[in-house]
Amino acid sequence: MGDQIEAAKKGAAERAVAEHFSPSFRYVGIGSGTTILYVVDAIKASLEAHLASTQPPEERHPSLDSMIQFVPTGYQSRQVIVQAGLTPIAFDSLPETIKLDVAFDGADEVDDELNCIKGGGACLFQEKLVATKAKKFVCVADYRKNQSRLLTSWPSIPIEVVPIAVYAVLSRLRALGSSSPAVRAGRLAKSGPDQTDQGNFIIDAPFPSPLLTKKDLLEARKKGESWAQVERSGTGRSPEGKWEVEALAREIKSITGVLDVGLFIGENGDDVSQRQARGEKKAYGLEAGQKPVICYFGLQDGNVETKEAEVSDLT
């Protein structure tokens, strides 16, 4: 089973890079997790093939380190970039006006509207920084991460929290309906809680599943169900305690002490570009471009399945 999963990740990574990476790019975001190892391998192979086809041997660079700058989402992804002979650049070293040509990253779970749960590797804040800085975020994962609704298979929502605020945040999460939110433990019990690259803690918060989508709200409206009244009132929570994904993300993010929440929601990079071209302001008060424009899922049989967001008009 392990070899089959790794082969699925590799297949998804190779196809995603083939369809969304170009040697002409200037800045590329590189996410975290095991699938990203295969993404970086595919990028390196693409650059090597490009050099071999466009430059005579005597003019080729001895390495790939001067061609494109790669923005990591944490310590692990920076090491992957360096080990591949590529050039990393810190997020805070990017020029203000620069947009990344593309960002590749994985996910813990993806629903039919391409909302994602991320943060299983405790890098959710930097992953969101990079995703929102990119023209497009391309998600790469294996078949286990592809679900119709969030919290179907993945058990909880990762939340990055300032350590001093942990108990206050836990209390607020319980009030929002999380049955047993808990601070993520480190690998060694004696070392204390798991810490992010920012020195913060991660709370894993389970909520009634599954999380609802815009499509669910639209169908409820059409049927005149009581949930539609709840949605229109702005609470985002059904009488049964189930949350709509964007409403829950906004509620958690508003808690004092929360740096960010591992729900990637709202717009994708293409949505942002189209909205800006129309001269419209940011939608929903959310950071722009959190969601992927497309997801690639490696399957057990060696094929790769893609998923693009379903469109639900709630206006």
C-alpha positions as CSV (number, residue, x, y, z in Angstrom):
1,M,0.0,0.0,0.0
2,G,2.8,2.4,0.8
3,D,4.5,2.0,-2.6
4,Q,1.1,2.5,-4.3
5,I,0.5,5.7,-2.5
6,E,4.0,7.1,-3.2
7,A,3.5,6.1,-6.9
8,A,0.2,8.0,-6.9
9,K,1.8,11.1,-5.4
10,K,4.6,11.0,-8.0
11,G,2.2,10.6,-10.9
12,A,0.1,13.6,-9.7
13,A,3.2,15.7,-9.2
14,E,4.6,15.0,-12.7
15,R,1.3,15.8,-14.4
16,A,0.8,19.0,-12.4
17,V,4.3,20.3,-13.2
18,A,3.9,19.3,-16.9
19,E,0.7,21.4,-17.2
20,H,1.5,24.3,-14.9
21,F,5.2,24.9,-14.8
22,S,7.4,26.7,-17.3
23,P,11.2,27.3,-17.3
24,S,10.4,30.9,-18.2
25,F,8.8,31.5,-14.7
26,R,10.6,33.9,-12.3
27,Y,9.1,33.0,-8.9
28,V,7.6,29.7,-7.9
29,G,6.1,28.7,-4.5
30,I,7.0,25.3,-3.1
31,G,4.7,23.9,-0.4
32,S,5.3,21.4,2.4
33,G,4.8,17.6,2.8
34,T,5.8,14.4,1.1
35,T,4.1,15.0,-2.2
36,I,6.1,18.1,-2.7
37,L,9.3,16.1,-2.9
38,Y,8.0,14.7,-6.2
39,V,6.9,18.2,-7.4
40,V,10.5,19.5,-6.9
41,D,11.9,16.4,-8.7
42,A,9.6,17.1,-11.7
43,I,10.6,20.8,-11.7
44,K,14.3,19.9,-11.7
45,A,13.8,17.4,-14.5
46,S,11.9,20.0,-16.5
47,L,14.6,22.6,-16.1
48,E,17.4,20.1,-17.0
49,A,15.5,19.1,-20.1
50,H,15.0,22.7,-21.1
51,L,18.7,23.4,-20.7
52,A,19.6,20.4,-22.7
53,S,17.4,21.4,-25.6
54,T,18.2,25.1,-25.7
55,Q,21.9,25.5,-24.9
56,P,25.1,23.8,-26.2
57,P,27.0,21.9,-23.6
58,E,29.8,24.5,-23.2
59,E,27.2,27.3,-22.4
60,R,25.1,25.5,-19.9
61,H,25.0,26.5,-16.3
62,P,26.9,24.1,-14.0
63,S,23.7,24.1,-11.8
64,L,20.1,25.3,-12.0
65,D,20.6,27.8,-9.2
66,S,20.3,31.0,-11.2
67,M,17.2,30.4,-13.3
68,I,14.2,30.7,-11.0
69,Q,13.8,31.6,-7.4
70,F,11.6,29.3,-5.3
71,V,9.6,30.5,-2.2
72,P,9.4,27.8,0.5
73,T,6.6,27.5,3.0
74,G,8.8,26.4,5.8
75,Y,12.1,24.9,6.9
76,Q,11.4,21.5,5.3
77,S,10.5,22.8,1.9
78,R,13.5,25.1,1.9
79,Q,15.8,22.1,2.4
80,V,14.1,20.3,-0.4
81,I,14.7,23.2,-2.7
82,V,18.4,23.5,-1.7
83,Q,19.0,19.8,-2.0
84,A,17.6,19.9,-5.6
85,G,20.2,22.5,-6.6
86,L,17.5,25.2,-6.9
87,T,17.5,28.7,-5.4
88,P,15.3,29.5,-2.4
89,I,14.1,33.0,-1.6
90,A,12.4,34.0,1.7
91,F,8.9,35.2,1.5
92,D,9.8,38.5,3.1
93,S,12.5,39.1,0.6
94,L,10.1,39.2,-2.4
95,P,9.4,42.7,-3.9
96,E,6.1,44.0,-2.8
97,T,4.6,44.1,-6.3
98,I,5.7,40.6,-7.3
99,K,3.2,37.8,-7.8
100,L,4.5,34.2,-7.9
101,D,3.9,32.6,-11.3
102,V,2.5,29.5,-9.5
103,A,2.6,27.8,-6.1
104,F,2.5,24.0,-5.8
105,D,1.3,22.5,-2.5
106,G,-0.5,19.5,-1.1
107,A,-3.6,19.3,1.1
108,D,-4.9,17.1,3.9
109,E,-8.4,17.1,2.3
110,V,-10.1,18.8,-0.6
111,D,-13.9,19.1,-1.2
112,D,-15.9,19.5,-4.4
113,E,-15.6,23.3,-4.3
114,L,-11.8,23.0,-3.8
115,N,-11.9,24.2,-0.2
116,C,-8.9,22.6,1.5
117,I,-7.9,21.5,5.0
118,K,-4.1,22.1,5.4
119,G,-1.8,22.2,8.4
120,G,-1.2,18.5,9.1
121,G,2.5,19.3,8.9
122,A,2.2,22.5,11.0
123,C,3.1,24.9,8.1
124,L,-0.4,26.3,7.4
125,F,0.4,30.0,8.0
126,Q,3.4,30.1,5.6
127,E,1.5,27.9,3.1
128,K,-1.4,30.5,3.1
129,L,1.1,33.4,2.7
130,V,2.6,31.7,-0.4
131,A,-0.8,30.6,-1.8
132,T,-2.2,34.1,-1.6
133,K,0.9,35.6,-3.2
134,A,0.7,33.4,-6.2
135,K,-1.2,34.0,-9.5
136,K,-2.4,30.4,-9.0
137,F,-2.2,27.7,-6.4
138,V,-2.0,24.2,-7.9
139,C,-2.8,21.4,-5.4
140,V,-1.1,18.0,-5.7
141,A,-2.2,15.0,-3.6
142,D,-3.1,11.3,-3.7
143,Y,-6.6,9.8,-3.9
144,R,-7.1,9.6,-0.2
145,K,-7.4,13.4,0.0
146,N,-10.2,13.7,-2.5
147,Q,-13.6,14.0,-0.7
148,S,-16.9,15.6,-1.5
149,R,-16.9,17.5,1.8
150,L,-14.3,18.5,4.4
151,L,-14.0,16.5,7.6
152,T,-15.1,13.4,5.8
153,S,-11.8,11.6,6.3
154,W,-9.5,14.1,7.9
155,P,-10.6,14.4,11.5
156,S,-9.9,18.0,12.5
157,I,-9.0,21.5,11.6
158,P,-5.5,22.7,12.3
159,I,-5.3,26.1,13.9
160,E,-2.1,28.0,14.6
161,V,-2.3,29.8,18.0
162,V,0.0,32.1,20.0
163,P,1.1,30.0,23.1
164,I,-0.1,32.4,25.7
165,A,-3.7,32.3,24.2
166,V,-4.1,28.5,24.0
167,Y,-6.6,28.1,26.9
168,A,-8.7,31.0,25.8
169,V,-8.8,29.7,22.2
170,L,-9.7,26.2,23.3
171,S,-12.6,27.5,25.3
172,R,-13.9,29.5,22.4
173,L,-13.6,26.6,20.0
174,R,-15.6,24.4,22.4
175,A,-18.3,27.2,22.4
176,L,-18.3,27.0,18.6
177,G,-19.1,23.3,18.7
178,S,-15.7,21.6,18.6
179,S,-16.1,18.5,20.8
180,S,-12.5,18.0,21.8
181,P,-10.0,20.6,20.6
182,A,-6.5,19.7,21.7
183,V,-3.0,21.2,21.5
184,R,-0.9,19.0,19.1
185,A,1.8,17.2,21.0
186,G,5.4,17.1,19.8
187,R,7.0,13.8,18.7
188,L,8.6,13.4,22.1
189,A,6.3,13.9,25.1
190,K,9.0,15.5,27.2
191,S,9.6,18.2,24.5
192,G,6.1,19.6,24.9
193,P,3.7,20.8,22.2
194,D,4.5,20.7,18.5
195,Q,5.8,24.2,17.4
196,T,5.5,25.9,14.1
197,D,8.4,27.8,12.4
198,Q,6.9,30.9,14.0
199,G,7.2,29.4,17.5
200,N,3.5,28.9,17.9
201,F,1.3,25.9,18.8
202,I,-1.2,24.0,16.7
203,I,-4.6,23.2,18.0
204,D,-6.4,20.3,16.2
205,A,-10.2,21.0,16.4
206,P,-12.8,18.5,15.4
207,F,-16.2,19.8,14.4
208,P,-19.5,18.1,13.4
209,S,-18.9,16.6,10.0
210,P,-19.1,17.2,7.2
211,L,-18.5,20.9,6.7
212,L,-21.1,22.3,4.3
213,T,-20.4,24.0,1.0
214,K,-22.0,26.9,-0.9
215,K,-23.8,24.2,-3.0
216,D,-25.4,22.8,0.2
217,L,-26.7,26.3,1.1
218,L,-28.0,26.8,-2.4
219,E,-29.9,23.6,-2.4
220,A,-31.3,24.3,1.1
221,R,-32.6,27.7,-0.2
222,K,-34.3,26.0,-3.1
223,K,-36.0,23.5,-0.8
224,G,-36.9,26.2,1.8
225,E,-35.2,24.2,4.6
226,S,-34.7,25.8,8.0
227,W,-30.9,25.7,7.4
228,A,-31.3,28.4,4.7
229,Q,-32.8,30.7,7.3
230,V,-29.8,30.2,9.5
231,E,-27.4,30.9,6.7
232,R,-29.2,34.1,5.7
233,S,-29.1,35.3,9.3
234,G,-25.3,35.2,9.1
235,T,-24.5,32.6,11.7
236,G,-23.2,30.0,9.2
237,R,-24.3,27.1,11.5
238,S,-27.1,24.7,11.0
239,P,-29.6,23.7,13.7
240,E,-27.8,20.3,13.8
241,G,-24.5,22.1,14.6
242,K,-22.9,21.7,11.2
243,W,-20.9,24.7,9.9
244,E,-20.6,26.1,6.4
245,V,-16.9,26.0,5.7
246,E,-16.3,29.7,5.0
247,A,-18.4,30.8,8.0
248,L,-16.4,28.5,10.3
249,A,-13.1,29.8,8.9
250,R,-14.1,33.4,9.5
251,E,-15.3,32.6,13.0
252,I,-12.1,30.8,14.0
253,K,-9.9,33.4,12.4
254,S,-11.6,36.2,14.5
255,I,-10.6,34.6,17.8
256,T,-8.0,36.6,19.6
257,G,-4.8,34.6,19.7
258,V,-5.4,32.7,16.5
259,L,-2.7,33.5,13.9
260,D,-4.4,31.5,11.1
261,V,-6.7,28.6,10.4
262,G,-6.0,25.6,8.2
263,L,-9.1,26.1,6.0
264,F,-8.2,27.5,2.5
265,I,-11.4,29.0,1.2
266,G,-13.0,31.8,-0.8
267,E,-11.3,32.8,-4.0
268,N,-8.6,31.2,-6.1
269,G,-6.0,33.1,-8.1
270,D,-8.1,33.2,-11.3
271,D,-11.0,34.6,-9.4
272,V,-8.7,37.4,-8.0
273,S,-7.4,38.3,-11.5
274,Q,-10.9,38.5,-12.9
275,R,-12.2,40.6,-10.0
276,Q,-9.2,43.0,-10.2
277,A,-9.7,43.4,-13.9
278,R,-13.3,44.5,-13.2
279,G,-12.1,46.9,-10.6
280,E,-13.9,45.2,-7.8
281,K,-12.7,45.1,-4.2
282,K,-11.7,42.0,-2.2
283,A,-14.6,39.6,-1.7
284,Y,-15.8,38.5,1.7
285,G,-13.0,40.3,3.5
286,L,-10.8,37.3,3.0
287,E,-7.2,37.1,1.9
288,A,-7.1,36.7,-1.9
289,G,-6.4,33.5,-3.7
290,Q,-6.5,30.9,-0.9
291,K,-8.0,28.1,-2.9
292,P,-6.3,26.1,-5.7
293,V,-7.4,26.6,-9.3
294,I,-7.1,22.8,-9.8
295,C,-6.2,19.7,-7.9
296,Y,-4.3,16.7,-9.2
297,F,-5.0,13.4,-7.4
298,G,-2.9,10.4,-8.1
299,L,-5.0,7.2,-8.2
300,Q,-4.3,3.6,-7.2
301,D,-4.3,2.4,-10.8
302,G,-1.5,4.8,-11.8
303,N,-3.8,7.3,-13.5
304,V,-4.3,10.9,-12.4
305,E,-7.6,12.6,-11.8
306,T,-8.2,16.3,-11.8
307,K,-10.8,18.3,-9.9
308,E,-11.8,21.9,-10.6
309,A,-14.2,23.8,-8.4
310,E,-17.9,23.5,-8.8
311,V,-19.6,26.9,-9.1
312,S,-22.4,27.8,-6.8
313,D,-24.1,31.1,-7.1
314,L,-25.6,32.3,-3.8
315,T,-26.5,35.7,-4.9
